[in-house]
Amino acid sequence: MLSILELIDSGEIWIAEIKSRFLDPSFESFITGLKDMGLRLIELNKEEKMFVIMRFERAEVVRGNDTGLSEEMLLKACLYKKR
């Protein structure tokens, strides 16, 4: 994932992801994972039909930056259809 230690103090992270990739349809486990990494949720937009848009800011520096979470624990793999 990303390194929060590299994010400047006033920095923001915007995440736009396809809704169907989230294992948790409420997005709470994903948000909690990022909160554990020292980020604070500023905005959550679920109004789009296919995407969710999240905006986070750096809340604190978490040393070690290892929450034990991996992308596979939070998101489903991208599957591409052959056409």
Number of C-alpha atoms within 10 A of each C-alpha: 8 10 10 23 16 9 14 10 13 8 12 16 16 12 12 11 14 14 19 15 15 21 16 15 11 11 17 13 17 18 18 14 17 20 18 16 24 19 22 19 17 12 12 14 11 14 9 10 8 10 16 18 16 18 16 20 21 21 16 15 15 14 10 10 14 12 12 8 15 11 11 10 14 18 19 13 11 9 7 6 5 4 3
